[in-house]
Every structure is written in structure tokens, then in C-alpha cells.
């Protein structure tokens, strides 16, 4: 959805959580697994990820408190502001007969992307999962069952299980290890979820572009999606696209061509500086 915050246009992908600005004092974080209890953990106040557009072809802004948390817990939302590289990312919670088309479009364009899959998606679509990996795309975690991870962070076992179940599903489908990048469902996060995600050895990934593409009954016209994608380009842009969207799929080939004409190359998230 699109909302106005203090007179500025803010892109918000969910209204399920209120933004809380109090930063966490925190402590040194190690990637050696989750702690044994919730005592002395960072706060678990829910936040919704959003960015603040600043005009065409311009890197958007983010709230200062969100920036501090990402720096503290090594989260990312955009790449290097000086490199003309774009990171296409696709979220997949269910299949809508679009992923094979996306794979073909990206193959013909010689572009690699990053796909965030749920464990449920992987178990339902093992052949597609293998194809994504086999075509050189980066397959990352979008949780197992697509819950609010803030809710799960109240119980460390439940939080960890969302990662481990997805890892097992990916290994069963491909024989390999899922890439350790994590996108929180709904864009809902907290200081605690960022901390726990890092402790599990994952990088939390947000985005600098998104549009309302997930409502299948109300898809934007392909021409509108294409215009949004091309207008939003900036060095280091991380595009959030839902793979189930027919509008995204219909616009993708022209979007890639247009971004290349703008002078951009493409990379997967493991090439972030």
C-alpha cells in the first residue's frame, strides 16, 4: 500500500505492525546459532519496513532508526550507491505458473536473480527449485510457513524452526545448501528478529523498490509495472518483485532491456559489497 508519513510518500508493504522508533542498545553478535533463552535479548517491538521515495532514478531514504538497526545487525536494503548494479529479487510463497516464464526470460537476457522461497513452496515445487539453482540463480530463505517472524521471536525454538525446516526442504530438493539470505515475510521485523537472524548465520534483506503486485485479483497493467520499474532505478537498487504476479512477469523482459539501456548490470545478493 502507499501511505503518507509526515508529508512524505512512504511505501509500506503491510499495515500489520506499527513502526516503533526506539533503537536497541544491543551487544556484540556472533553467528554461532540462537541463544538459549529470550532473557536479555533485544526488544521485539514490531516494525514494518518502508522506504521514502526521493524522485526518479534516485536512491530512496529510510528511517534513521531502521538504518541504525541494519548497521548493528548487518542487514541490507540496497547495494553500493556508486555502482550501477541492480539486484532483482523475487519472493515466492506459492506458484502461479509464472516461474518457468521468469526463468526463461532471465536466461535469454543472461541475467541472474535472487529468489526467496518458503519451505512450503520448495516442498510443493522441487523441480522448479532445482531449475532455479541449476540456472545459476541464488535461492534464499523466505521462512518455512510465511509467518510474522516477530511473533515467532517470542519463542526461540519456533523462530529457529522456520529456518531449519526451509534448509531441510531445500537440501531434500537439490542436495545443496540454501543461500544464507533471509527476507522477513510481510516486511515485519524487530531488533530481536534481526539479531536472531544474524545469530543463525543469515543476512536480513529488505528492498529499495516495491509496488503493489501481490494482489492477483487486482494486478496493475504491464505498462504501469514497467514504468514503475524503470523510473525507480538507482545504483545498488534491490527490487522486490513477487514472482506470482502476471504483471511483473509480463513486464520483466522489457524491464531488463530498459535497465540495461540505462547502463545497469545485474547481480545476485552474494555479490553485494
Secondary structure, 3 states (H helix, E strand, C coil): CEEEECCEEEEECCCCCCCCCCCCCCCCCCCCCCCCCCCCCCCCCCEECEEECCCCCCCCECCHHHHHHHHHHCCECCCCCCCCEEEEEEEECCCCCCHHHHHHHHHHHCCCCEEEECHHHHHHCHHHHHHHHHCCCEEEECCCCCCCHHHHCCCHHHHHHHHHHHHHHHHHHHCCCCEEEECCHHHEECHHHHHHHHHCCCEEECCCECCCCCCHHHCCCHHHHHHHHHHCCCCCCEEEEECCCHHHHHHHHHHHHHHHHCCCEECCHHHCC
